[in-house]
């Protein structure tokens, strides 16, 4: 078995630029495939309790669906992950207008966000380094932002994602990774057993914009402090579930002081025994239960039906530039945006 990183063509953009797929393989046989368009994780093969590998992320075999149809499947997100109300914010006395691409609001960096650009790729040992310069005014954001994202597949079956950015003007920055997971490899994700290390979540209005309140999870369908199946309470008559069409909410993580890497999420698929843990330095995680998948997208020999994938996106809270009580997301000249998240795979033994 060859470990390390290999590469192969993955189509080309309309302007003729070639896209490359990089295959990362570790000593345990785990495989991650990532393209330099959108920094997209196209495949991620993890073992079950019997040692059988399955691809545990949604994705496509060719470039075109990622360019035209994909709801951020597998992609890097920036400059700002999640929503900004009406695409507007005021920074240092100046108002900025971003494109609205999610109803009345700005989502995931806009229609030309980091998920829709070609990154410059460099192989550095066991790591894939992706770099992109977002120029001043791109998608309405101020300043030239130089972003670097590094993917590393460790021999401990961790996909480590490290984000780094600097700017020459003050600008909001909230980068994240947006893979859709299914630890069974197929079917829906409602039987996956979820734990989220959060006492509160960010309440949203009918447009999925934060009300500004952190709501205690106690006594609500959002209490995942103890392991619960995703589908157990997803259909309850709860106003927040109605607003999100299910779970599509940011959880305020129970973090130690500072930016320490700590466990945010644990998901187990009971039949296969596959376990995914998210460890992150971020203050929040967006948990999304695939509410808008409807079978119209297809890849890897199957259609992506309702709730056939879930997302656990480490990030700051939505609409933070308009919510001064939330953790700050403004990056200024001379500062360095640096954050790490780890997607750690293991297995739970059978009964």
C-alpha positions as CSV (number, residue, x, y, z in Angstrom):
1,X,0.0,0.0,0.0
2,X,1.4,3.4,-1.0
3,X,1.2,6.1,1.6
4,X,1.6,9.8,1.0
5,X,0.0,12.0,-1.6
6,X,-0.6,11.2,-5.3
7,X,-2.4,13.3,-7.9
8,X,-4.5,12.9,-11.0
9,X,-6.5,15.1,-13.4
10,X,-10.1,16.0,-12.3
11,X,-11.4,18.0,-15.3
12,X,-10.9,21.6,-16.3
13,X,-12.7,24.9,-15.8
14,X,-14.4,26.8,-18.7
15,X,-11.3,29.0,-19.0
16,X,-9.2,25.9,-19.6
17,X,-7.5,25.8,-16.2
18,X,-6.9,22.2,-15.1
19,X,-8.2,20.9,-11.8
20,X,-6.3,18.2,-9.9
21,X,-7.4,15.6,-7.4
22,X,-5.0,14.8,-4.7
23,X,-5.2,11.4,-2.9
24,X,-3.9,11.3,0.7
25,X,-3.3,7.8,2.0
26,X,-2.2,6.9,5.6
27,X,-0.6,3.8,7.0
28,X,-3.9,2.5,8.2
29,X,-5.3,2.4,4.7
30,X,-7.6,5.4,5.1
31,X,-7.9,7.6,2.0
32,X,-8.9,11.2,1.5
33,X,-9.3,12.7,-2.0
34,X,-9.3,16.5,-2.3
35,X,-9.5,18.8,-5.4
36,X,-7.9,22.2,-5.8
37,X,-11.3,23.6,-6.9
38,X,-13.0,24.8,-3.7
39,X,-10.6,22.7,-1.6
40,X,-13.3,20.1,-1.9
41,X,-13.1,16.7,-0.1
42,X,-14.5,14.5,-2.8
43,X,-14.0,11.1,-1.0
44,X,-13.1,10.0,2.5
45,X,-12.7,6.2,3.1
46,X,-12.9,5.0,6.7
47,X,-13.0,1.5,8.2
48,X,-15.9,-0.1,10.1
49,X,-15.5,-2.3,13.1
50,X,-14.7,-5.3,10.8
51,X,-12.0,-3.4,8.9
52,X,-14.2,-2.8,5.8
53,X,-13.8,0.6,4.2
54,X,-16.6,2.9,2.9
55,X,-16.7,6.4,1.5
56,X,-18.3,8.4,4.3
57,X,-18.8,11.7,2.6
58,X,-21.2,12.8,-0.1
59,X,-19.7,13.9,-3.4
60,X,-19.4,13.6,-7.2
61,X,-17.2,11.7,-9.6
62,X,-16.7,14.7,-11.9
63,X,-16.1,18.5,-11.6
64,X,-19.2,19.8,-13.2
65,X,-21.7,19.1,-10.4
66,X,-19.4,20.9,-8.0
67,X,-19.4,23.9,-10.2
68,X,-23.2,24.1,-11.0
69,X,-25.3,22.1,-8.5
70,X,-23.6,21.4,-5.3
71,X,-24.8,22.9,-2.0
72,X,-21.3,23.4,-0.7
73,X,-20.7,19.6,-0.6
74,X,-17.2,18.9,0.8
75,X,-16.0,22.5,0.2
76,X,-14.0,25.1,2.0
77,X,-16.1,28.1,2.9
78,X,-15.1,31.8,3.1
79,X,-14.7,34.6,3.6
80,X,-17.6,34.1,6.0
81,X,-19.1,30.8,6.8
82,X,-22.9,30.9,7.5
83,X,-25.3,33.8,7.2
84,X,-25.0,37.6,7.4
85,X,-28.3,39.4,7.7
86,X,-29.3,41.1,4.5
87,X,-25.7,40.9,3.4
88,X,-24.9,44.1,5.3
89,X,-22.5,45.0,8.1
90,X,-20.9,48.2,9.3
91,X,-17.1,48.1,10.0
92,X,-15.2,51.1,11.4
93,X,-18.0,53.4,10.4
94,X,-18.5,52.2,6.9
95,X,-21.4,50.1,5.6
96,X,-20.6,47.2,3.3
97,X,-23.1,45.4,1.1
98,X,-22.5,41.8,0.1
99,X,-24.5,39.8,-2.4
100,X,-27.6,38.0,-1.1
101,X,-27.8,34.4,-2.2
102,X,-30.0,32.8,0.5
103,X,-33.3,34.5,0.5
104,X,-32.7,38.0,1.8
105,X,-29.4,37.1,3.3
106,X,-25.7,36.4,2.4
107,X,-24.6,32.8,2.9
108,X,-21.1,31.1,2.9
109,X,-19.2,34.0,1.2
110,X,-21.7,34.6,-1.6
111,X,-22.3,33.0,-5.0
112,X,-18.5,33.3,-5.8
113,X,-17.2,32.3,-2.4
114,X,-14.1,30.1,-1.6
115,X,-16.0,27.0,-2.6
116,X,-16.1,28.2,-6.2
117,X,-12.5,29.2,-6.8
118,X,-9.3,27.4,-7.8
119,X,-6.8,27.2,-5.1
120,X,-3.0,27.0,-5.6
121,X,-1.9,23.6,-4.4
122,X,1.4,22.5,-2.9
123,X,2.3,19.0,-1.6
124,X,4.4,19.3,1.6
125,X,5.3,15.8,2.9
126,X,2.0,14.3,4.2
127,X,0.1,17.6,3.9
128,X,-1.7,19.3,1.1
129,X,-1.4,23.1,1.2
130,X,-4.0,25.2,-0.6
131,X,-3.6,29.0,-1.0
132,X,-5.9,31.7,-2.3
133,X,-5.8,35.4,-2.5
134,X,-9.3,37.0,-2.2
135,X,-8.8,40.5,-3.6
136,X,-10.2,43.7,-2.2
137,X,-13.9,44.0,-3.1
138,X,-14.4,40.3,-4.0
139,X,-18.0,39.4,-3.0
140,X,-18.1,42.9,-1.5
141,X,-15.6,42.2,1.3
142,X,-12.9,44.8,2.1
143,X,-9.2,44.2,1.9
144,X,-6.9,41.6,0.2
145,X,-7.1,38.4,2.2
146,X,-4.4,35.8,1.8
147,X,-5.8,32.4,3.0
148,X,-4.0,29.1,3.4
149,X,-5.7,25.9,4.3
150,X,-3.7,22.7,5.0
151,X,-5.1,19.2,4.9
152,X,-3.2,16.4,6.7
153,X,-4.3,12.8,7.0
154,X,-2.5,11.4,10.0
155,X,-1.7,7.7,10.8
156,X,-4.1,8.1,13.7
157,X,-7.0,8.4,11.2
158,X,-7.5,12.1,11.7
159,X,-8.1,14.5,8.8
160,X,-6.6,17.7,10.2
161,X,-7.7,21.0,8.7
162,X,-5.6,24.1,9.5
163,X,-6.7,27.6,8.5
164,X,-4.4,30.6,8.2
165,X,-5.2,34.1,6.9
166,X,-3.8,37.7,6.9
167,X,-5.3,40.9,5.5
168,X,-4.3,44.4,4.6
169,X,-7.7,45.9,5.7
170,X,-10.1,45.1,8.5
171,X,-12.5,42.4,7.2
172,X,-14.8,39.7,8.6
173,X,-13.3,36.2,8.4
174,X,-15.0,32.9,9.4
175,X,-13.6,30.0,7.5
176,X,-14.9,26.4,7.7
177,X,-15.1,23.0,6.1
178,X,-18.5,21.8,4.8
179,X,-18.4,18.1,4.2
180,X,-21.6,16.1,4.3
181,X,-21.0,12.9,6.3
182,X,-22.8,9.5,6.3
183,X,-20.9,7.0,8.4
184,X,-22.9,4.1,7.0
185,X,-21.9,5.1,3.5
186,X,-25.6,5.0,2.4
187,X,-29.2,5.5,3.6
188,X,-30.3,8.3,5.9
189,X,-28.5,9.6,8.9
190,X,-31.3,9.6,11.4
191,X,-30.0,6.6,13.3
192,X,-26.6,8.1,13.8
193,X,-26.0,8.8,17.5
194,X,-24.9,12.3,18.2
195,X,-23.2,14.1,21.1
196,X,-22.5,17.9,21.0
197,X,-20.5,19.5,23.9
198,X,-22.8,22.5,24.2
199,X,-25.1,23.9,26.9
200,X,-26.6,26.5,24.6
201,X,-27.3,27.1,20.9
202,X,-27.8,30.2,18.8
203,X,-31.5,30.8,18.4
204,X,-32.6,31.8,14.9
205,X,-35.6,33.6,13.3
206,X,-37.7,32.3,10.3
207,X,-34.9,33.4,7.9
208,X,-32.2,31.4,9.9
209,X,-30.7,34.7,11.2
210,X,-29.7,34.8,14.9
211,X,-32.0,36.5,17.3
212,X,-28.9,37.4,19.4
213,X,-29.8,34.9,22.1
214,X,-28.0,31.9,23.3
215,X,-30.7,29.4,24.3
216,X,-30.2,26.7,26.9
217,X,-30.5,23.2,25.3
218,X,-32.0,21.8,28.5
219,X,-35.5,20.5,27.9
220,X,-35.3,21.0,24.1
221,X,-34.7,18.8,21.1
222,X,-31.2,20.5,20.9
223,X,-29.9,18.8,24.0
224,X,-27.2,16.4,22.7
225,X,-25.0,16.6,25.8
226,X,-25.7,12.9,26.2
227,X,-25.7,10.6,23.1
228,X,-29.0,10.7,21.2
229,X,-30.1,9.5,17.7
230,X,-30.3,12.5,15.3
231,X,-33.8,11.4,14.3
232,X,-35.2,10.9,17.8
233,X,-36.6,14.4,18.2
234,X,-36.2,16.0,14.8
235,X,-39.9,15.9,14.1
236,X,-41.0,17.5,17.3
237,X,-43.3,20.6,17.1
238,X,-40.5,23.0,18.1
239,X,-40.3,26.5,16.7
240,X,-36.6,26.4,16.2
241,X,-36.8,23.1,14.3
242,X,-39.5,24.7,12.1
243,X,-37.2,27.7,11.4
244,X,-34.4,25.4,10.3
245,X,-36.5,22.7,8.6
246,X,-34.8,20.4,11.1
247,X,-31.4,21.0,12.7
248,X,-29.5,23.8,11.0
249,X,-28.2,25.6,14.0
250,X,-25.0,26.8,15.6
251,X,-24.1,25.4,18.9
252,X,-22.1,27.4,21.4
253,X,-19.4,25.0,22.5
254,X,-18.5,24.5,26.1
255,X,-14.9,25.6,25.7
256,X,-12.0,25.8,28.1
257,X,-10.4,29.2,28.5
258,X,-8.6,30.4,25.4
259,X,-8.5,28.7,22.0
260,X,-7.6,25.2,23.2
261,X,-8.4,22.3,20.9
262,X,-11.2,20.4,22.5
263,X,-13.8,17.8,21.5
264,X,-17.0,19.4,20.1
265,X,-18.9,16.6,18.5
266,X,-19.0,12.8,18.6
267,X,-21.1,10.8,16.1
268,X,-21.5,7.0,16.0
269,X,-23.2,4.9,13.4
270,X,-24.3,1.8,15.4
271,X,-24.4,-0.8,12.6
272,X,-21.0,-0.2,11.2
273,X,-19.4,1.0,14.4
274,X,-17.8,4.0,12.7
275,X,-17.2,6.9,15.0
276,X,-16.4,10.5,14.0
277,X,-15.2,13.0,16.5
278,X,-14.7,16.7,15.7
279,X,-12.0,18.5,17.8
280,X,-11.7,22.2,17.2
281,X,-10.4,25.5,18.4
282,X,-13.6,27.3,17.2
283,X,-16.2,28.6,19.6
284,X,-19.1,27.1,17.7
285,X,-20.2,24.3,15.4
286,X,-23.0,24.4,12.9
287,X,-25.0,21.1,12.9
288,X,-27.0,20.6,9.8
289,X,-29.2,17.5,9.2
290,X,-29.4,17.6,5.4
291,X,-32.9,19.1,5.4
292,X,-32.7,20.4,1.9
293,X,-31.4,17.3,0.2
294,X,-34.2,16.0,-2.0
295,X,-32.9,13.3,-4.3
296,X,-32.2,15.7,-7.2
297,X,-28.4,15.4,-6.7
298,X,-26.6,12.2,-7.5
299,X,-23.1,11.0,-7.2
300,X,-21.0,7.9,-6.7
301,X,-23.8,5.7,-7.9
302,X,-26.6,7.0,-5.7
303,X,-29.0,9.9,-5.3
304,X,-28.7,12.1,-2.3
305,X,-32.1,11.8,-0.6
306,X,-33.6,13.8,2.3
307,X,-31.3,13.7,5.3
308,X,-28.8,11.4,3.7
309,X,-25.9,13.4,5.0
310,X,-25.1,15.7,8.0
311,X,-22.6,18.5,8.4
312,X,-20.6,19.5,11.5
313,X,-19.0,22.8,10.5
314,X,-16.5,24.3,13.1
315,X,-16.9,28.1,13.0
316,X,-17.9,31.3,14.7
317,X,-21.6,32.1,15.1
318,X,-23.7,33.3,12.2
319,X,-24.1,37.1,11.6
320,X,-21.4,37.9,14.1
321,X,-20.5,41.2,12.3
322,X,-24.0,42.4,13.3
323,X,-24.1,40.9,16.8
324,X,-21.5,42.7,19.0
325,X,-22.2,40.3,21.9
326,X,-20.9,37.3,19.8
327,X,-17.2,36.4,19.7
328,X,-15.4,38.8,17.3
329,X,-14.8,37.8,13.7
330,X,-13.0,40.9,12.4
331,X,-9.4,40.3,11.2
332,X,-7.2,43.4,11.1
333,X,-3.9,44.2,9.5
334,X,-1.0,42.8,11.6
335,X,-3.2,40.0,13.1
336,X,-3.1,36.4,12.0
337,X,-6.2,34.2,11.7
338,X,-5.2,30.8,12.7
339,X,-7.4,27.9,13.7
340,X,-7.3,24.1,13.6
341,X,-10.0,21.4,13.5
342,X,-9.6,17.6,13.5
343,X,-12.0,15.1,12.1
344,X,-11.0,11.9,14.0
345,X,-12.2,8.5,12.9
346,X,-12.4,5.3,15.0
347,X,-14.7,2.4,15.7
348,X,-16.9,1.3,18.5
349,X,-16.7,-2.4,19.2
350,X,-19.9,-4.5,18.7
351,X,-21.9,-5.9,21.5
